[in-house]
């Protein structure tokens, strides 16, 4: 679980999450879930933060039942689809959620 201090420390990244979510027209449920997934385990390296942010958005959209593809999220977040593909399942599993088995 994260603290209020985490929200303050990562406020610029949460603002970026909101901007990407706006581009994707995500609901508040998906945004909230994505923020929780992101804050759950933020990497130290700034380079990795963007990829984890995008993976969290994709996973949050899945949890909320919204139909975003990895490619759509990748384009909106300015990362590669592979960045999302290699991280989103871990985000869900770390949160205690079971990823879909398509």
Secondary structure as GFF3:
##gff-version 3
##sequence-region A 1 102
A	DSSP	alpha_helix	4	9	.	.	.	ID=ss1
A	DSSP	alpha_helix	11	24	.	.	.	ID=ss2
A	DSSP	alpha_helix	28	40	.	.	.	ID=ss3
A	DSSP	alpha_helix	46	63	.	.	.	ID=ss4
A	DSSP	alpha_helix	70	77	.	.	.	ID=ss5
A	DSSP	alpha_helix	81	85	.	.	.	ID=ss6
A	DSSP	alpha_helix	88	94	.	.	.	ID=ss7
###
